[in-house]
Amino acid sequence: MSENNKTDDTVEGLKLQIKKLNRLISLQEKRITRAEAVVSTRSKVTEMLKAERLAQDTYIKHANTELANKTELIDALREQIRLREETETALYKAQEANQTKTNFLANMSHEIRTPLNAVIGLSDLILGTDSIDEESRYRLEQIYNAGETLLSTVNDILDISKIEAGKFELIPVVYELASMINDTVTQSLLHGREKPIKFNMNICNHLPTHLLGDELRIKQVLNNLLSNAFKYTLEGTVELSIDCKRDEDEVMLIVTIKDTGIGIRSESMDSLFTDYSQMDMAANRKIEGTGLGLSITKRLTVLMNGSITVDSVFGKGSRFTVRIPQKSVTENVIGEEVIKSLKTFHYSEHKRRRDGSFTRITLPYARVLIVDDVVTNLDVAKGLMKPYHMQIDCVSGGFEAIEAMHDERVRYNAIFMDHMMPGMDGIEATRRIREIGNDYAGNIPIIALTANAIVGNEEMFLKNGFQSFISKPIEVMHLDNVIREWIRDKNQENLLAGTSGPSEHGSTEGKNLQALYKGVDGLNVRQGLKRFSGDNDAYFDVLRSFSKNTLPLLEVLKEVNENNLSDYTTTVHGIKGSSRSICADDIADMAEALENAAMTGNIRYIEAHNQGMIETTKKFITDITGMITEIENDNQKPKKDKPDKETLDRLSKACVNYEMNEVDAALEELEAYDYETGGYLVTWLRENVEKMNFDAIVEELSVLC
């Protein structure tokens, strides 16, 4: 082989080696690149790990800090829980002690008030007679006034206890504003009668005659302020100003009481309405009082959504202004005559002449039908109409009233129709009577009896076939006006002129009624006798009726739920009316509160208070029954072998002819005796006469006679 060929082979070999080297270098470079990438990734991962570790360290640090804070918070919460438990325990013990105090004060107040009511009531009854000399009268007046003062103090203590316990309830009723003003002024004047104090009254002439509110509490507020004005004024003037502002169905009553008394120090103003606090006790130690009056006044005013403000200059006098919202019930205003009688302190005389001393007309020709589902309310209405000598029939519901209108044996001059009755209310019964279709049913005067005297009621009754309406409890003047307008027939009176009037039966003259005058707790006997114009017999009969006929109604009230609220409302409404009529106002107030709750569907209130009302009423009925038994024991009847046959015959004939006067006369003759046998019959006859079950009476007597 030539030399050139060898050289070429060498060159080619070298080229191949160079290519291999280049490939190796390229491969190595790729490896290096990959290694560098791995290193870079590792570096990034390392940085990430470092950052994550730093974040974890920061989080752990923060978590430890937060844990420490939470531990402190938990410790603080535990301390708060411990303190709260201690506070709750202390509060429970305080409430328990306060409840014990409240119960003690309530029981003591009850125990004190019971004999006090007897002292005050009996003193007042004796003062109302003409059989005592002047010295005895003076001493009795001192006893009466001292009793009233002590009773006021006891009531203050009881009221503040109720307010503290959260058990104080307002009971709104329709009341006569002028009468409330007169009662307040008359009572307060006793505190200034021996001082040279001039009393002025400024009463605006646009005050409404009646308002809806808690009359007792408003009177209490005004009496506290007015009494203080007299007590803390040695001489000078005390001024009472009363105004009002109307806003749709609300009346803002504005009362200002200003005096020229000792005034109030500026440093004492902040504690003026504090419990058991009296200003300048050392200087005023001779002024009687518990220090509760202004505290109660403030609390009562706030409870009635009102306000009280005071301006005073020490040594010159004070001015208290009270604003209390009331509901409007009438557009009638009191007028100048009433204002004059209030200013001259003759309102009581004015009202007494108006309510009790007027001459009632005699209507023996008239016959009326009274419709009410509550027997006691029937007896009340009968008792109040008794002086008119009308023939009075009673039925217990709308269906019976319609049936009586179809009875051709009897024609009535008027119907007194209760509004709220079960089964068929008074409005529906009146509509059906008007639809009978004859002149008699279409034109007979129908007067509504209602315990809900609110604005718009009169218009509602007039639109539904009534001629008028009377609010319960029935006011004798209102009743007299209605009787004169819708029942009196002057032509009949002319025909009867010169004839002798009807005789009275069952007079209590000569009876021992000390048990009645002594009364029972919760019954205002004095006011009840006034309501019945001093007719002891009528009032005693109504009390007997209440004790007998209310217990079945209480049984109905026991089972109350959302499904029978309508019936419950009607029943408790009846108890309210009958209680108010006999002047058992505490029970009437409880029943009215339950009625209002039922009308608004407040079943919780009913469940909380229903049983209490039932038990209170049962206790009251037990006391009334005991009083009636005592009166009967004090007035034993003569005895007979059995009821007189001739009297039973007279009763039977009177039932056949629907002669109510003769029915009453015969039954009273039968009830004038106790019997060896047959006494049950007289009791049965009384029950059925009250229900007008004359057919059953005639049938029973036909068998016996």
Protein Blocks (a to p, Z undefined) as FASTA:
>chain_A
ZZklmmmmmmmmmmmmmmmmmmmmmmmmmmmmmmmmmmmmmmmmmmmmmmmmmmmmmmmm
mmmmmmmmmmmmmmmmmmmmmmmmmmmmmmmmmmmmmmmmmmmmmmmmmmmmmmmmmmmm
mmmmmmmpckbcfklmmmmmmmmmmmmmmmmmmmmmmmmmmmmnopaccddddddfklmm
mmmmmmmmmmmmmpccdddddddfkbcfbdcddfklmmmmmmmmmmmmmmmpmbhcdddd
dddddehjaccdddddddfbebjafklmmmmmgghiaehkllmmmpgcehlmmmmmmmmm
mmnopacdddddehiaccdddddddddfbfbdebjmlmmmmmnopmmmmmmmmmmmpccd
ddfkbccddddfblklmmmmmmmmmmnopacdddfbfklmmmmmmpmkbccfbdcddfbd
ghiafklmmmmmmmnopaklmmoccddddfbdcehklmmmmmnopabdcdddddfklmmm
mmmmmmocfklmmmmgoiacdddehiaghiacklmmnopghiafklmmmmnnopaklmmm
mmmmmmmmmmmmmmmmmmgcfklmmmmmmmmmmmmmmmmmnopaklmmmmmmmmmmmmno
paklmmmmmmmmmmmmmmmmmmmmmmmmmmmmmmccdddfbdcfklmmmmmmmmmnopak
lmmmmmmmmmmpccfbhklmmmmmmmmmmnopmklmmmmmmmmZZ
